[in-house]
Each structure stands twice: as C-alpha cells, then as structure tokens.
Amino acid sequence: MTVQDLIDALLLLPKDSEILVDGYENGVDSVHELQQIQVVQVKNPEDFNGQYQFETDLNDRGWHLTTEQKQDITETIQHGKRINAVLIRGKRGYLR
C-alpha cells in the first residue's frame, strides 16, 4: 500500500477514530487492510500485551494469573474506556 492509498482509505473513515497497529513479535509487513474496531483500554497491560484489547478477549479465569492481574482484568471489563478505532493490519497481522 502506498502513502496515497493509505490517505485515500483513511479519508473514508471517521475523523475522530484512534489509529492502532498490531503489536508484539518480530519484523514488519506491508499494510494489508484497515479495519474499524471497538476496543477497551486495558488497566496495567503486561509488556507483551497491547494497550487495548477486544472486550471478548478479556478473561480473568486463567490459571496462571495473579490475584492482582485478575483484579485488573475485572476493573478493565467493568470500567475500561471503550474506543472506536481503525486498526492498520499487516499482511500477517491475523497471526498475532
């Protein structure tokens, strides 16, 4: 995707949307798609997790979670800020 392609695509989206990108892992990819999403801002995310999560991915039932982590997830689910965003996803972003 070229800069002009990206500009053209962004002009079609709500101007007040946050822009998010895939995180974690190695390397970089070409921009593959732009996707409108709604996410929740996570309280105290781990270094390997994103600042925002899909609400459906939040789960405080993991056996490996500390009591504090479970409380953070519960707090995020109950009071986390929900935002509308545009996700810029690389060609292999779906694997993350």
N, C-alpha and C positions, 0 to 999 in steps of 0.2 A: 504494500500500500504506500502510495506517495503522500507527501505533505498535502498536496491539493485534494487527493482522495479523502484523507482524514478530515480536512477542513470542510469539504462538501458534506460528508457524513455527519459531522458534529453540528452543522448548521440546521439539520433536520430535527435535532433533539432539544429538549427543554434547556433553556439557557442557565437555569439555576441548579442543574444537576451536578453533583460531585463527580470527579473523574477518578476512577480506581483502575489499578492494574493487577494482574496476577502476581503473587509473591512467592518467595521460597524457591528452593532448588537452584540449579546452575544454568548458566548460559542465557541466551536471548533468542527470540524468534521474531519473524516479521509479524506485523499486525494482521490478524486473521478476521476478526469481527469486533463489532461494537454491540453491546447488549445492554438494554435498560434493565436495571435490577433494583430491588429494595433490600437493604441490609440493616443490621443493627450494630452500633458501635460497642465493642467489647470492653468490659472493665478489666484492666490489668491483663492484656493478652500475653501469652508466652512469646518469647523471642521468635519462635518458629511458626507462630500463628499470625494471621493477618489482624490488622486493627479493626476490621469489620468482618462480620460473618453473616451468612444466611441464617435467619432465625431457625429454620428447620434443621440446621446442622448443630445447633447448641444442645448439649446433653450433659446433665450433671450426674449421670449414672455410671461413669467409667470407674472401674475397679482401681485404676492407678491414680485417680485424682485425690489430692489432699482435701481436707475439710475446707481450707481457705479457697482452693480452686472451685470447689462445688458452690461455695457461697458467692464467689464472683460470677459464676455462670447464672445462678439464680437471680442475682442482682441485675445482670445484663438482660435476662429474659423479662424480668418484671419492670425495669426502669431504663433500659438502654435506649439511647436515641436512635430512632429509625430514620433512615435517609433514603431518598431516591438517588440513584447514581447511574453512571454509564461505565460499564466495565470494558476496558480495552484488553482484548484477549489475544494472545499469540497463537500461532498455528497449533501448538501442542498444549495450550493452556488448560484444556479439558482434563489433562492428565494430572494436574496439580490438585 
